[in-house]
């Protein structure tokens, strides 16, 4: 078991089978997403969608940094952002900061809470279901 606090890009094998502890500083993941977009997926050429699943735990002084990164850097480039928090407990600071993002981008930022990891696939299917245009 490895301990990491900074986000890093991994392959499918590592994503599904590695076990790490220590918690990621969420802003490091958002910064990494921004760097990947800048390097490989220019917003003018791609429709960009991001999904985040988390237990909601984050370093206390980092959650407001996450809100600012989303509002100022990521959301202007993204078509959609979905956040799923997996916890049976009360929300922590990250959820509350993300509520502020959802208020600013109500059509493009979605949040859901689930209790068990097994519930994640139906929730992501619902969050990413095809939406028919209201204009015809």
GROMACS elastic network, one bead per residue, 0.5 to 0.9 nm:
[ bonds ]
;  ai    aj funct       b0    kb
    1    18     6  0.77984   500
    1    19     6  0.54966   500
    1    20     6  0.53612   500
    1    21     6  0.70517   500
    2    18     6  0.85727   500
    2    19     6  0.68612   500
    2    21     6  0.63129   500
    2    22     6  0.83444   500
    3    19     6  0.89393   500
    3    20     6  0.55121   500
    3    22     6  0.52342   500
    3    23     6  0.78278   500
    4     7     6  0.75696   500
    4    20     6  0.68508   500
    4    21     6  0.66591   500
    4    22     6  0.58366   500
    4    23     6  0.66230   500
    4    24     6  0.63967   500
    4    25     6  0.88880   500
    5    21     6  0.84788   500
    5    22     6  0.61936   500
    5    23     6  0.54615   500
    5    25     6  0.53657   500
    5    26     6  0.85518   500
    5    28     6  0.82976   500
    6    23     6  0.84591   500
    6    24     6  0.55000   500
    6    25     6  0.58523   500
    6    26     6  0.80221   500
    6    27     6  0.86563   500
    6    28     6  0.56000   500
    6    29     6  0.72203   500
    7    24     6  0.61136   500
    7    25     6  0.72381   500
    7    26     6  0.76144   500
    7    27     6  0.85430   500
    7    28     6  0.54210   500
    7    30     6  0.85213   500
    7    31     6  0.87630   500
    7    32     6  0.70328   500
    8    28     6  0.83987   500
    8    29     6  0.72806   500
    8    32     6  0.72623   500
    9    29     6  0.89480   500
    9    32     6  0.79622   500
   10    13     6  0.80049   500
   10    14     6  0.59125   500
   10    15     6  0.61614   500
   11    14     6  0.54876   500
   11    15     6  0.61729   500
   11    16     6  0.88624   500
   12    15     6  0.50258   500
   12    16     6  0.62777   500
   12    17     6  0.84549   500
   13    16     6  0.55455   500
   13    17     6  0.59086   500
   13    18     6  0.76373   500
   14    17     6  0.53009   500
   14    19     6  0.84965   500
   15    18     6  0.62425   500
   15    19     6  0.88062   500
   16    19     6  0.86645   500
   20    23     6  0.80268   500
   21    24     6  0.84973   500
   23    26     6  0.85867   500
   23    57     6  0.75193   500
   23    58     6  0.73122   500
   23    59     6  0.87107   500
   24    27     6  0.84851   500
   24    28     6  0.75299   500
   24    29     6  0.76587   500
   24    57     6  0.87118   500
   24    58     6  0.72579   500
   24    59     6  0.85804   500
   25    28     6  0.56488   500
   25    29     6  0.71949   500
   25    57     6  0.89956   500
   25    58     6  0.60803   500
   25    59     6  0.63405   500
   25    62     6  0.71094   500
   25    63     6  0.89469   500
   26    29     6  0.52306   500
   26    30     6  0.65098   500
   26    31     6  0.87301   500
   26    57     6  0.88716   500
   26    58     6  0.64074   500
   26    59     6  0.80427   500
   26    62     6  0.72015   500
   26    63     6  0.75304   500
   26    65     6  0.89659   500
   26    66     6  0.68116   500
   26    94     6  0.88050   500
   27    31     6  0.60182   500
   27    32     6  0.84329   500
   27    62     6  0.65539   500
   27    63     6  0.75655   500
   27    65     6  0.65100   500
   27    66     6  0.50940   500
   27    67     6  0.88589   500
   27    69     6  0.75356   500
   28    31     6  0.50873   500
   28    32     6  0.61127   500
   28    33     6  0.86580   500
   28    66     6  0.88324   500
   29    33     6  0.62019   500
   29    34     6  0.86519   500
   30    33     6  0.50342   500
   30    34     6  0.62610   500
   30    35     6  0.87035   500
   30    66     6  0.71356   500
   30    69     6  0.70739   500
   30    70     6  0.76247   500
   30    74     6  0.80042   500
   31    34     6  0.50552   500
   31    35     6  0.62554   500
   31    36     6  0.86792   500
   31    69     6  0.76282   500
   31    74     6  0.89838   500
   32    35     6  0.50498   500
   32    36     6  0.61475   500
   32    37     6  0.85711   500
   33    36     6  0.51358   500
   33    37     6  0.61801   500
   33    38     6  0.86372   500
   33    50     6  0.86171   500
   33    74     6  0.83224   500
   34    37     6  0.51368   500
   34    38     6  0.61931   500
   34    39     6  0.86228   500
   34    73     6  0.74551   500
   34    74     6  0.65407   500
   35    38     6  0.50664   500
   35    39     6  0.60530   500
   35    40     6  0.84453   500
   36    39     6  0.51302   500
   36    40     6  0.57726   500
   36    41     6  0.70166   500
   37    40     6  0.54690   500
   37    42     6  0.59916   500
   37    43     6  0.72295   500
   37    48     6  0.84697   500
   37    77     6  0.88242   500
   38    41     6  0.61383   500
   38    42     6  0.57604   500
   38    43     6  0.79497   500
   39    42     6  0.73015   500
   41    44     6  0.84855   500
   41    45     6  0.70722   500
   41    46     6  0.61662   500
   41    47     6  0.88574   500
   41    48     6  0.80361   500
   42    45     6  0.55097   500
   42    46     6  0.63047   500
   42    77     6  0.87101   500
   43    46     6  0.52462   500
   43    47     6  0.68485   500
   43    48     6  0.69517   500
   43    77     6  0.55573   500
   43    78     6  0.73922   500
   44    47     6  0.79825   500
   44    77     6  0.82518   500
   47    77     6  0.86613   500
   47    78     6  0.70313   500
   47    79     6  0.60811   500
   47    80     6  0.88546   500
   48    77     6  0.72279   500
   48    79     6  0.54552   500
   48    80     6  0.69967   500
   48    81     6  0.87476   500
   49    78     6  0.59983   500
   49    79     6  0.57556   500
   49    81     6  0.58782   500
   49    82     6  0.81333   500
   50    78     6  0.76406   500
   50    79     6  0.85606   500
   50    80     6  0.64995   500
   50    82     6  0.63402   500
   50    83     6  0.85351   500
   51    80     6  0.85010   500
   51    81     6  0.58079   500
   51    83     6  0.59462   500
   51    84     6  0.78951   500
   51   124     6  0.83532   500
   52    81     6  0.78847   500
   52    82     6  0.62000   500
   52    84     6  0.62074   500
   52    85     6  0.83189   500
   53    56     6  0.83953   500
   53    82     6  0.83795   500
   53    83     6  0.58912   500
   53    85     6  0.57751   500
   53    86     6  0.71312   500
   53   120     6  0.83221   500
   54    57     6  0.73665   500
   54    83     6  0.78827   500
   54    84     6  0.64521   500
   54    86     6  0.59479   500
   54    87     6  0.84604   500
   55    58     6  0.87209   500
   55    84     6  0.84975   500
   55    85     6  0.54114   500
   55    87     6  0.56816   500
   56    84     6  0.87977   500
   56    85     6  0.57344   500
   56    86     6  0.71860   500
   56    87     6  0.73979   500
   56    91     6  0.69868   500
   56    92     6  0.61743   500
   56    93     6  0.78817   500
   56    94     6  0.60888   500
   56    95     6  0.67140   500
   57    60     6  0.86236   500
   57    91     6  0.89045   500
   57    92     6  0.67168   500
   57    93     6  0.80694   500
   57    94     6  0.72615   500
   58    61     6  0.83830   500
   58    62     6  0.68152   500
   58    63     6  0.67006   500
   58    92     6  0.81044   500
   58    93     6  0.76344   500
   58    94     6  0.66172   500
   59    62     6  0.53243   500
   59    63     6  0.69765   500
   59    93     6  0.88697   500
   59    94     6  0.89064   500
   60    63     6  0.61712   500
   60    64     6  0.84329   500
   60    92     6  0.88816   500
   60    93     6  0.68364   500
   60    94     6  0.82684   500
   61    64     6  0.67217   500
   61    65     6  0.74960   500
   62    65     6  0.50799   500
   62    66     6  0.63436   500
   62    67     6  0.89050   500
   62    94     6  0.82843   500
   63    67     6  0.64407   500
   63    68     6  0.88264   500
   63    93     6  0.61626   500
   63    95     6  0.84652   500
   63    96     6  0.86066   500
   63    97     6  0.63330   500
   63    98     6  0.84027   500
   64    67     6  0.50106   500
   64    68     6  0.63432   500
   64    69     6  0.86756   500
   64    93     6  0.82390   500
   64    94     6  0.76652   500
   64    97     6  0.60898   500
   64    98     6  0.87976   500
   65    68     6  0.51724   500
   65    69     6  0.61898   500
   65    70     6  0.86538   500
   66    69     6  0.50942   500
   66    70     6  0.61670   500
   66    71     6  0.85974   500
   66    94     6  0.78517   500
   66    97     6  0.77531   500
   66    98     6  0.81131   500
   67    70     6  0.52406   500
   67    71     6  0.61500   500
   67    72     6  0.84845   500
   67    94     6  0.82414   500
   67    97     6  0.56662   500
   67    98     6  0.60921   500
   67    99     6  0.89791   500
   67   100     6  0.74585   500
   67   101     6  0.63975   500
   68    71     6  0.51429   500
   68    72     6  0.57743   500
   68    73     6  0.78061   500
   68   101     6  0.85673   500
   69    72     6  0.54266   500
   69    73     6  0.53078   500
   69    74     6  0.64101   500
   69    75     6  0.84857   500
   70    73     6  0.56895   500
   70    75     6  0.54905   500
   70    76     6  0.83968   500
   70    98     6  0.86653   500
   70   101     6  0.71720   500
   71    74     6  0.64743   500
   71    75     6  0.56187   500
   71    76     6  0.73546   500
   71   101     6  0.63364   500
   71   104     6  0.79441   500
   71   105     6  0.85460   500
   72    75     6  0.69693   500
   72    76     6  0.70585   500
   73    76     6  0.63009   500
   73    77     6  0.72962   500
   74    77     6  0.54716   500
   74    78     6  0.62890   500
   75    78     6  0.50322   500
   75    79     6  0.76872   500
   75    80     6  0.77116   500
   75    81     6  0.76928   500
   75   101     6  0.88018   500
   75   105     6  0.78650   500
   75   108     6  0.81252   500
   75   109     6  0.83193   500
   76    79     6  0.83566   500
   78    81     6  0.70968   500
   78   108     6  0.80380   500
   79   108     6  0.63460   500
   79   109     6  0.89372   500
   80   107     6  0.80327   500
   80   109     6  0.58814   500
   80   110     6  0.79739   500
   80   128     6  0.89785   500
   81   108     6  0.61565   500
   81   110     6  0.63447   500
   81   111     6  0.86382   500
   82   108     6  0.82279   500
   82   109     6  0.59181   500
   82   111     6  0.59553   500
   82   112     6  0.81804   500
   82   124     6  0.80166   500
   82   127     6  0.69173   500
   82   128     6  0.82411   500
   83    95     6  0.89745   500
   83    98     6  0.84855   500
   83   109     6  0.78550   500
   83   110     6  0.61784   500
   83   112     6  0.64877   500
   83   113     6  0.85146   500
   84   110     6  0.84141   500
   84   111     6  0.57983   500
   84   113     6  0.56596   500
   84   114     6  0.71350   500
   84   120     6  0.76517   500
   84   123     6  0.80100   500
   84   124     6  0.80415   500
   85    91     6  0.84865   500
   85    95     6  0.79069   500
   85   111     6  0.78083   500
   85   112     6  0.63580   500
   85   114     6  0.61728   500
   85   115     6  0.82500   500
   86    89     6  0.89692   500
   86   112     6  0.87266   500
   86   113     6  0.59539   500
   86   115     6  0.54179   500
   86   116     6  0.61773   500
   86   117     6  0.63385   500
   86   119     6  0.87842   500
   86   120     6  0.80817   500
   87    90     6  0.76978   500
   87    91     6  0.79786   500
   87   113     6  0.70295   500
   87   114     6  0.62337   500
   87   116     6  0.70166   500
   87   117     6  0.87170   500
   88    91     6  0.89210   500
   88   113     6  0.84036   500
   88   114     6  0.72167   500
   88   116     6  0.76997   500
   89    92     6  0.88118   500
   89   115     6  0.82799   500
   91    94     6  0.77616   500
   91    95     6  0.58870   500
   91    96     6  0.73237   500
   91   113     6  0.88876   500
   92    95     6  0.58127   500
   92    96     6  0.68181   500
   93    96     6  0.51448   500
   93    97     6  0.62044   500
   93    98     6  0.85772   500
   94    97     6  0.52174   500
   94    98     6  0.61205   500
   94    99     6  0.86582   500
   95    98     6  0.50419   500
   95    99     6  0.62245   500
   95   100     6  0.89886   500
   95   111     6  0.84940   500
   96    99     6  0.51064   500
   96   100     6  0.69541   500
   97   100     6  0.53812   500
   97   101     6  0.69156   500
   98   102     6  0.62346   500
   98   103     6  0.86255   500
   98   109     6  0.88537   500
   98   111     6  0.80755   500
   99   103     6  0.62401   500
   99   104     6  0.88214   500
   99   111     6  0.80104   500
  100   103     6  0.51115   500
  100   104     6  0.65483   500
  100   105     6  0.88117   500
  101   104     6  0.52070   500
  101   105     6  0.61628   500
  101   106     6  0.80855   500
  101   109     6  0.71841   500
  102   105     6  0.50578   500
  102   106     6  0.50689   500
  102   107     6  0.81914   500
  102   108     6  0.77967   500
  102   109     6  0.51607   500
  102   110     6  0.65689   500
  102   111     6  0.77249   500
  103   106     6  0.54702   500
  103   109     6  0.84465   500
  104   109     6  0.85889   500
  105   108     6  0.54469   500
  105   109     6  0.56416   500
  105   110     6  0.88090   500
  106   109     6  0.56982   500
  106   110     6  0.73683   500
  107   110     6  0.77872   500
  110   127     6  0.72427   500
  111   127     6  0.86113   500
  112   123     6  0.76500   500
  112   127     6  0.86946   500
  113   123     6  0.89837   500
  114   117     6  0.74484   500
  114   119     6  0.64835   500
  114   120     6  0.71465   500
  114   123     6  0.81472   500
  115   118     6  0.86792   500
  115   119     6  0.74077   500
  116   119     6  0.56569   500
  116   120     6  0.75472   500
  117   120     6  0.55134   500
  117   121     6  0.85192   500
  118   121     6  0.70259   500
  118   122     6  0.86682   500
  119   122     6  0.60133   500
  119   123     6  0.65560   500
  119   124     6  0.89272   500
  120   123     6  0.52131   500
  120   124     6  0.60993   500
  120   125     6  0.85718   500
  121   124     6  0.51601   500
  121   125     6  0.60823   500
  121   126     6  0.85841   500
  122   125     6  0.50320   500
  122   126     6  0.61916   500
  122   127     6  0.86334   500
  123   126     6  0.50687   500
  123   127     6  0.61185   500
  123   128     6  0.85858   500
  124   128     6  0.59890   500
  124   129     6  0.82608   500
  125   128     6  0.52850   500
  125   129     6  0.57491   500
  126   129     6  0.52389   500
  126   130     6  0.88535   500
  127   130     6  0.89099   500
  128   131     6  0.83679   500
  131   134     6  0.87603   500
  132   135     6  0.86632   500
  133   136     6  0.71515   500
